Structures are given as C-alpha cells and as structure tokens.
Amino acid sequence: MSTRLTGRANTSPANTGKFELLRPSENLREGAKASETEEFISETQGRDTIFSDDNGRRTGRESQIIDVEFESEGGQEPIAMRGRLQNNLKQLGLANSQADDQESANWNVIAELESDFASAMSRLQSNLSSNLKKLGAANQFEPFPPNPSFEAGDFQPLDQTIWIDWYSDDFYAGGDGIDIAYGLGGVDNLWLNGGNDVAYGGSDNDYIYGGEGADRLNGDSGDDKLYGHDGNDTLNGGTGDDYLSGWRGDDELLGGTGNDTLEGDGGNDLLNGGHGDDYLYGGNDDDLLYGGHGNDRLYGNRHNDRVYGQDGDDVISGGTGDDRLYGGNGEDLIYGDFGDDILYGGSDNDTLRGGRDDDTLYGESGNDTLFGEEGNDTLFGGSGIDRLYGEDGDDNLNGGSGNDLMWGGDGADTMYGGIGADAMQGGNDDDVMSGANGNDILWGQNGADVLNGGWGNDSLYGGEGDDEVNGDGGNDFLYGQQGEDTINGGSGADQMFGGEDRDKLYGGIGNDTQYGGDGNDLVYGEDGADSLYGGAGIDLINGGEGNDFISGGTNSQGFNFGDGLFGGSGWDTFHFQSGDSGGAGGNPMDIIFDFGDGGDMLFFEGFGGANFLGEQSSFSNGLGAEAYFEHTFFDVDGIGDATVVHIRDDAGQNADVSVILLGHLDLDAQSDVFII
C-alpha cells in the first residue's frame, strides 16, 4: 500500500542527509553519506519529472521513486519536494558517521531536519511488513529487530508536502527509468544516469550529463555544457555559448543561438551549429556536420564525413576518410586532408585544398583558389576568375567560365581552360593543355607537352621537351621553344616559331608566318599565302597552296646542299641574303625544286641593284654588283639538269649567294629575278 504526501510543512536542515522513496516491498535502511559538498536529486527506478526554479526550489512530480540528497550551507533553507511515496521510507545518515544504535540509525538526522517529524510520521501508513536495517560507514548491513517501535506510535495516513529551501546549486540525477528534469533558474547540474531521459537546463549556465540511454538534453538559455555519454542522444544548446559532447552513440547535437562548440566523439553523429560562430568536431565515425549561420570551424575527423559550412566565412577540414565538404555561402577555406575527398566551394571567393590522396574540388561560383596538393586530383573552377594548382600527382584541371589561371605542377596533368581568356602552366612532366574558348596563354614548361589553343587568338609556348603545339581556330602565336617540337597552326593567320632543335611547322588554313629557328626544320605553309623562314640549319620548306614567300635562311657547313625549297602551287617568291646559300667558305647551296619561270620569283636583298648579265659562265671584270645564271649538271633527286644563279655585291669572281634551280631554265630580269 502506498502513502501520499499532499500537505505542507517547513523544516530547517542543520546537516546533510538523504531520503529515498522506495517500492512497497523495500526495507527501511540507514547508512553513511560519502560527501557533504554536493547535493543532487536522483531517480533510481520509475519515471520522474524534476524541476528547479530560480529561488533554489526543487520539486519532483508524478514519481514512483525519488532519491533526495541535500546539504545545508548554514542558514534556514527550505526545500520544496512534491511526489508520491510508495510505502517505505529510507533515510541515510550523516557523512563519515557510524550508526551504532536504532535511534541514531532511524531518527537523529530526521529530528534535525524537522522538529515535529515524529508526530508527522505517526500519521503515516503503518502496515509495513519489511524489516528495518542499518547500513554502517563500512557498507556492512546489520539487521534490526523486526517491527521496531517508534516514539510517536504507529504510522497514520497523512497528506503533506515538505518544503525545504537552500541557496546553493544542485546536482540532479536520474536513475534507470525515464526522467524529465527542469533546471529552470540558477546554475544547475543535472545527472540523468540510466534510462531515456529528458533534461532542461533553464536560465543561467548549466551542466547536464545524460548517462546511459537515449537522452534529450536542452541547455535553454545561458552558456551550458551538455554531455550525452552513452546512447543515441539529442543535445540542444539553446541560446548562449554552449559546449555539447555526444560521446558514444549516434547523437544529434544542435548548437542553437550563440558561439557553440559541438563534439560528436564516437558514433555516426549529426551536428548543427545553428546561429553564431561555432566549432564542430565530428569525432570517430561517419558524421554529418552543418555549420549554420555564422563564421564556423568544422572538422570531420575520422571516417567518411559530410560537412556543410552553409552561411558565413567557414573553415572546414575533412580529416581522415573519404569526405564530402560543402562551403555554402561565404568565403570559405576547405581542407580535404586525408582520403579521396570531394570539396565544393559554393558561392563567393573560396579556397579549397585537397590534401593527400585523390581529391575532387569544385570552386563553383566566385573567384576561387583550388589546390590539389598530393594525389591525382580533379579541379573544377566553375564560374568566376579562378586559380587552380594541381601540384603533385597526375591532375585534371578545368577552369570553367571566367578568365582562369592554372598550374599543373608535378605529374602528367590535363588542363582545360573552358570559356574565357585563360592562362596555364604545365609543370615538370608530360602535360596536356587545352585553352578551349577565349584568347588563352599556354606554357608547357618542362616535359613533352601537348598544347591546344582552341577557339580564340591564343599564345602557346611549348617550353622544354618535345612538344606538340596546336593553335586550332583563331590567329595564334605558337612557339615550340626547346626540344623537337611539332607545331600546327590550324585555321587563322598564325605566327609560328620552332625555336631550338629540329622542329616541324604546319601552317594549316590561313596566311601564316612560320619560323623554323635553330636546327634542321621542316616548314610547311599548306593553305594560304604564307611567309616561311627556315632560319639556321638545313631546312626543308614547302609553301603548299597559295602565293608564298620562302626564305631558307643560313645553312650549316659540312653538308653537300643547303635548304630544300618547294614553292608548291601558286606564284612563289624565294628570298636570299648574303650568306644564306653558297658563297665563300664552303657554305652549301640551297636547292629550289619547283621553280617555274614566268610565275615564281628570285628575290635577292642587299645587293644594291646589281646588274643582271643573263646566261654567263662568270662575273665580268668590271666593278659593282652583278648577277648571272649558268646551266650545269647536278644529280639531285634523279634530275641532272640544273640552273645555278650567282650574285655578288662588289668586284671579284666570288659569289656572295649561289642558288640551284632544278631544270634547264632561261631566266630574265623582267619576270624571274628581282634584285634590291
């Protein structure tokens, strides 16, 4: 049978004690308390609701079992307690005290708590069938004789509420049941222990500990500290700068308003910072983090996390594992760290760093800066003027729209500029670079690179290595630089420079200007009225279709012949200067393979209007510049007949330039030879 207390009585505690309301079949016990410095309310079994208001009052409502431990700090301190007593009352003795007899075990402490307690107890229900036992300081049980007698007589039913006030802050504890604790006013300490508990801190700065079970902890207002401990807990900081720790279990942590700190620890946790500048730490498993509004710091830590910065200028770090990181609105700084991560910058001007392993980075909108760092990374700039750095590894870089800057770094990188006037630098290995749309600048740097200008008027530099340089559409500037390069102008009026070593230049469609540079080069004008210059070395030049201008340039000594020149179709002009072909010192002579009299032209520059003598066997003995041609025989390409043209710029029998024209040609000064 149970006994209810519904009335009201005031007491004045002088020392620390403890009441426990037990189940109907429990024994009445007394024991020693371990500490006098803390007070708390705990529920051992059943389902309880505990309140604390800003006057220091604590109440328990609709309880089957309530443990109450309290202490005095010197003064008249009433405590309010409402509840339901279940037959038996257990009273614990003073701290560090030894109960030696029935009186001290039972009522000495109680008498200190309430002067008229004995008369009140005489009205309680008295049909208890259990024995009374004493618990000493050494935690040893000593039985009392059954059915002890009390000074006030048998218990009688009484409706009464006991109010006890104090001014210090309390620790509240739940037991194995389902508890609901309300801290209300004051700095509260709520311990829920076992069961699926609910706690509300109320105002001021509270400490709430969930214990075992799936708990719901609410800090409410104030700078609160919430600890979920075991179980799948839900923690809500409310307003104020709160600290939330999920600990073990799959927890949900909500920072609310204020600059909060959220730590998921073990389990697959969900963390939401809410409003304010928050710090979120996922913990050891697969976590989901939301920064909310404010400039947040989010750290996924271990395993495969998903992290959303949302609004504000956030700092996001994935930690270990294959993470997905989203910056959201604001200028964010995102680190992939370890693992194959995917990073999204969101809106505004973001900075993304992939870290180790093979990462994918999306700058999205805004002027973003992306660093692939270690691993084979993929970088997408998105819209805006972006900077992309592949760094170590074989990276894939895509600028997207906007005028982007890209650096491949170490590794064989693939780079695509997209829409806009982009600038790219390949790095130290064999890179593939494509400007796409826009007036782009591409530099292969080291390695055997492939450069594609795409549409637009592009500038391409192969750098060191044997490069392939393709202008594609537009009027491009193409420079092979060091190495044996292959250069294709594509469509448009292109300028092409082979640079050092043996290069191949193909003009494509359009009126191109091509320079072989140093080395023994192959220069093909292809379609259009092209201007082709072999430069130094033994070059092979073919004008292709169109009326081309061809200049072999200087030759290397030690060869039987100099440059091989083909005009192709059209009326072509072959240009020579002193020292280009033949002459003194054993310089080999150039050969024109397809000179057509009446259409093609020999253009000698720098000879001051030399007198053309026609067909002769030598220069005259007169003074001044002269030119003549002679027929001779050369076994070149199976053709024996040849016409050799000689020209000098002053007196003497030594020519400054001599050119071989295959075939038996009759040249005249009116149509075939032009001298300035």
Backbone hydrogen bonds, N-H to C=O, Kabsch-Sander energy under -0.5 kcal/mol:
donor,donor_aa,acceptor,acceptor_aa,energy
3,T,85,L,-1.2
5,L,83,G,-0.5
6,T,4,R,-0.6
9,A,161,T,-2.1
11,T,163,W,-1.1
12,S,113,L,-1.0
17,G,70,F,-1.1
18,K,92,L,-1.1
19,F,68,V,-2.9
20,E,90,K,-2.2
21,L,66,I,-1.8
22,L,20,E,-0.7
22,L,88,N,-1.1
26,E,23,R,-2.0
28,L,131,N,-1.3
29,R,27,N,-0.6
30,E,133,K,-0.6
32,A,136,G,-0.5
33,K,94,L,-0.8
40,F,69,E,-1.0
41,I,171,F,-0.8
42,S,67,D,-1.8
43,E,173,A,-0.6
44,T,42,S,-0.5
48,D,178,I,-1.0
49,T,61,R,-0.9
50,I,180,I,-4.3
51,F,59,T,-2.9
52,S,182,Y,-1.5
53,D,57,R,-1.9
56,G,53,D,-1.7
59,T,51,F,-2.0
60,G,82,R,-0.6
61,R,49,T,-2.7
67,D,42,S,-3.0
68,V,19,F,-3.5
69,E,40,F,-2.0
70,F,17,G,-1.7
77,E,75,G,-0.9
79,I,164,I,-9.9
81,M,162,I,-1.8
85,L,3,T,-0.9
87,N,85,L,-0.8
88,N,22,L,-0.5
88,N,86,Q,-2.5
90,K,20,E,-2.3
91,Q,29,R,-1.5
92,L,18,K,-3.1
93,G,31,G,-4.5
96,N,33,K,-1.5
97,S,94,L,-1.3
99,A,97,S,-0.5
100,D,98,Q,-0.7
105,A,101,D,-2.2
106,N,102,Q,-2.0
107,W,103,E,-2.3
108,N,103,E,-1.3
111,A,107,W,-2.8
112,E,108,N,-1.2
113,L,109,V,-1.4
114,E,110,I,-2.2
117,F,114,E,-1.5
120,A,116,D,-1.5
121,M,117,F,-2.8
122,S,118,A,-1.7
123,R,120,A,-1.3
124,L,121,M,-1.7
126,S,155,F,-0.7
128,L,126,S,-1.7
133,K,28,L,-3.3
134,K,142,E,-2.2
135,L,30,E,-4.7
136,G,134,K,-0.5
136,G,140,Q,-1.8
139,N,136,G,-1.4
142,E,134,K,-2.3
144,F,132,L,-1.8
153,G,150,F,-1.1
160,Q,158,L,-0.7
162,I,81,M,-0.7
163,W,9,A,-2.6
163,W,161,T,-0.5
164,I,78,P,-0.7
164,I,79,I,-9.9
165,D,78,P,-9.9
171,F,39,E,-4.5
172,Y,189,N,-3.4
173,A,41,I,-9.4
174,G,191,W,-1.3
176,D,44,T,-1.9
178,I,46,G,-0.7
179,D,177,G,-0.7
180,I,48,D,-2.2
181,A,198,V,-3.0
182,Y,50,I,-5.8
183,G,181,A,-0.6
183,G,200,Y,-5.1
188,D,186,G,-1.0
189,N,170,D,-2.4
190,L,207,Y,-3.4
191,W,172,Y,-9.9
191,W,189,N,-0.6
192,L,190,L,-0.6
192,L,209,Y,-2.9
197,D,195,G,-1.1
198,V,179,D,-3.0
199,A,216,R,-2.6
200,Y,181,A,-3.1
201,G,218,N,-3.5
203,S,184,L,-0.7
206,D,204,D,-0.8
207,Y,188,D,-3.2
208,I,225,K,-2.7
209,Y,190,L,-3.6
210,G,227,Y,-3.7
215,D,213,G,-1.2
216,R,197,D,-3.1
217,L,234,T,-2.9
218,N,199,A,-2.5
219,G,236,N,-3.2
220,D,236,N,-0.6
224,D,222,G,-1.2
225,K,206,D,-2.9
226,L,243,Y,-3.0
227,Y,208,I,-2.7
228,G,245,S,-3.4
233,D,231,G,-1.2
234,T,215,D,-3.0
235,L,252,E,-3.1
236,N,217,L,-3.1
237,G,254,L,-3.2
242,D,240,G,-1.1
243,Y,224,D,-3.0
244,L,261,T,-3.1
245,S,226,L,-2.7
246,G,263,E,-2.9
247,W,263,E,-0.5
251,D,249,G,-1.1
252,E,233,D,-2.8
253,L,270,L,-3.4
254,L,235,L,-3.4
255,G,253,L,-0.5
255,G,272,N,-3.5
258,G,275,H,-1.2
260,D,258,G,-1.2
261,T,242,D,-2.8
262,L,279,Y,-3.2
263,E,244,L,-2.8
264,G,281,Y,-3.3
269,D,267,G,-1.1
270,L,251,D,-2.9
271,L,288,L,-3.0
272,N,253,L,-2.8
273,G,290,Y,-3.2
275,H,256,G,-0.7
276,G,293,H,-1.2
278,D,276,G,-1.0
279,Y,260,D,-2.9
280,L,297,R,-3.1
281,Y,262,L,-2.9
282,G,299,Y,-3.3
284,N,265,D,-1.4
285,D,265,D,-0.6
285,D,267,G,-0.6
287,D,285,D,-1.0
288,L,269,D,-3.0
289,L,306,R,-2.8
290,Y,271,L,-3.0
291,G,308,Y,-3.3
293,H,274,G,-0.6
296,D,294,G,-1.1
297,R,278,D,-2.8
298,L,315,V,-3.1
299,Y,280,L,-2.8
300,G,317,S,-3.0
302,R,283,G,-1.6
305,D,303,H,-1.0
306,R,287,D,-2.6
307,V,324,R,-2.8
308,Y,289,L,-3.1
309,G,307,V,-0.5
309,G,326,Y,-3.9
314,D,312,G,-1.1
315,V,296,D,-2.8
316,I,333,L,-3.0
317,S,298,L,-2.7
318,G,335,Y,-2.7
323,D,321,G,-1.0
324,R,305,D,-2.6
325,L,342,I,-3.0
326,Y,307,V,-3.4
327,G,344,Y,-3.5
332,D,330,G,-1.0
333,L,314,D,-2.9
334,I,351,T,-2.9
335,Y,316,I,-3.2
336,G,353,R,-3.5
341,D,339,G,-1.3
342,I,323,D,-2.7
343,L,360,T,-3.0
344,Y,325,L,-3.0
345,G,362,Y,-3.4
350,D,348,D,-0.9
351,T,332,D,-2.9
352,L,369,T,-2.8
353,R,334,I,-2.9
354,G,371,F,-3.2
356,R,337,D,-0.8
359,D,357,D,-0.9
360,T,341,D,-2.8
361,L,378,T,-3.2
362,Y,343,L,-3.0
363,G,361,L,-0.5
363,G,380,F,-3.6
368,D,366,G,-1.1
369,T,350,D,-2.7
370,L,387,R,-3.4
371,F,352,L,-3.0
372,G,389,Y,-3.6
377,D,375,G,-1.1
378,T,359,D,-2.7
379,L,396,N,-3.4
380,F,361,L,-3.1
381,G,398,N,-3.4
386,D,384,G,-1.0
387,R,368,D,-2.8
388,L,405,L,-2.9
389,Y,370,L,-3.0
390,G,388,L,-0.5
390,G,407,W,-3.6
395,D,393,G,-1.1
396,N,377,D,-3.0
397,L,414,T,-3.4
398,N,379,L,-2.9
399,G,416,Y,-2.9
402,G,419,I,-0.7
404,D,402,G,-1.2
405,L,386,D,-2.9
406,M,423,A,-2.6
407,W,388,L,-2.9
408,G,425,Q,-3.2
413,D,411,G,-1.1
414,T,395,D,-3.0
415,M,432,V,-3.2
416,Y,397,L,-2.9
417,G,434,S,-3.3
422,D,420,G,-1.1
423,A,404,D,-2.7
424,M,441,I,-2.8
425,Q,406,M,-2.1
426,G,443,W,-3.0
428,N,409,G,-0.6
429,D,411,G,-0.6
431,D,429,D,-1.0
432,V,413,D,-2.9
433,M,450,V,-3.3
434,S,415,M,-2.6
435,G,452,N,-3.5
438,G,455,W,-0.5
440,D,438,G,-1.1
441,I,422,D,-2.9
442,L,459,S,-2.7
443,W,424,M,-1.9
444,G,461,Y,-3.2
446,N,427,G,-1.6
449,D,447,G,-1.2
450,V,431,D,-2.9
451,L,468,E,-3.3
452,N,433,M,-3.3
453,G,470,N,-3.3
458,D,456,G,-1.1
459,S,440,D,-3.0
460,L,477,F,-3.1
461,Y,442,L,-3.2
462,G,479,Y,-3.1
467,D,465,G,-1.1
468,E,449,D,-3.0
469,V,467,D,-0.5
469,V,486,T,-3.2
470,N,451,L,-3.6
470,N,468,E,-0.5
471,G,469,V,-0.5
471,G,488,N,-3.6
476,D,474,G,-1.1
477,F,458,D,-3.3
478,L,476,D,-0.5
478,L,495,Q,-3.3
479,Y,460,L,-2.7
480,G,497,F,-3.2
485,D,483,G,-1.2
486,T,467,D,-2.8
487,I,504,K,-3.5
488,N,469,V,-3.3
489,G,506,Y,-3.5
494,D,492,G,-1.1
495,Q,476,D,-3.1
496,M,513,T,-2.9
497,F,478,L,-2.8
498,G,515,Y,-3.3
503,D,501,D,-0.7
504,K,485,D,-2.8
505,L,522,L,-3.1
506,Y,487,I,-3.1
507,G,524,Y,-3.0
512,D,510,G,-1.1
513,T,494,D,-2.9
514,Q,531,S,-3.0
515,Y,496,M,-2.9
516,G,533,Y,-3.4
521,D,519,G,-1.1
522,L,503,D,-2.8
523,V,521,D,-0.5
523,V,540,L,-2.9
524,Y,505,L,-3.3
524,Y,522,L,-0.5
525,G,523,V,-0.5
525,G,542,N,-3.3
526,E,542,N,-0.5
530,D,528,G,-1.2
531,S,512,D,-2.9
532,L,530,D,-0.5
532,L,549,F,-3.5
533,Y,514,Q,-2.9
534,G,551,S,-2.9
539,D,537,G,-1.0
540,L,521,D,-2.8
541,I,539,D,-0.5
541,I,564,G,-2.9
542,N,523,V,-3.0
543,G,566,F,-3.0
548,D,546,G,-1.0
549,F,530,D,-3.2
550,I,548,D,-0.5
550,I,573,T,-3.2
551,S,532,L,-2.8
552,G,575,H,-0.6
555,N,579,G,-0.5
558,G,586,G,-0.5
559,F,556,S,-0.5
562,G,589,M,-3.7
564,G,539,D,-2.6
565,L,563,D,-0.6
565,L,591,I,-3.1
566,F,541,I,-2.8
572,D,570,G,-0.8
573,T,548,D,-2.8
574,F,601,M,-3.0
575,H,550,I,-3.4
575,H,573,T,-0.6
576,F,603,F,-2.5
579,G,656,D,-1.2
580,D,577,Q,-2.3
582,G,588,P,-1.9
586,G,583,G,-0.6
589,M,560,N,-0.5
590,D,658,S,-0.6
591,I,563,D,-2.8
592,I,660,I,-3.0
593,F,565,L,-2.7
593,F,591,I,-0.7
594,D,565,L,-0.5
597,D,595,F,-0.6
599,G,596,G,-1.6
600,D,596,G,-2.8
601,M,572,D,-2.4
602,L,672,D,-3.0
603,F,574,F,-3.3
603,F,601,M,-0.5
604,F,602,L,-0.6
604,F,674,F,-2.6
605,E,576,F,-2.6
605,E,603,F,-0.6
608,G,676,I,-0.7
611,N,625,A,-2.4
613,L,611,N,-0.6
613,L,627,A,-4.0
616,Q,614,G,-0.5
616,Q,629,F,-2.2
626,E,648,R,-0.7
627,A,611,N,-2.4
628,Y,646,H,-2.1
629,F,614,G,-2.2
630,E,644,V,-2.4
632,T,642,A,-2.6
634,F,640,G,-2.9
636,V,634,F,-1.8
636,V,639,I,-2.1
637,D,635,D,-0.5
639,I,636,V,-2.4
640,G,638,G,-0.5
642,A,632,T,-2.1
643,T,661,L,-3.2
644,V,630,E,-2.9
645,V,659,V,-2.5
646,H,628,Y,-2.9
647,I,657,V,-1.9
648,R,626,E,-2.6
656,D,647,I,-2.5
657,V,647,I,-1.8
658,S,581,S,-1.9
659,V,645,V,-2.2
660,I,590,D,-2.6
661,L,643,T,-3.4
661,L,659,V,-0.5
662,L,592,I,-2.2
662,L,660,I,-0.5
663,G,641,D,-2.3
665,L,663,G,-1.0
667,L,665,L,-0.7
672,D,668,D,-1.9
673,V,668,D,-1.1
674,F,602,L,-3.2
676,I,604,F,-2.5
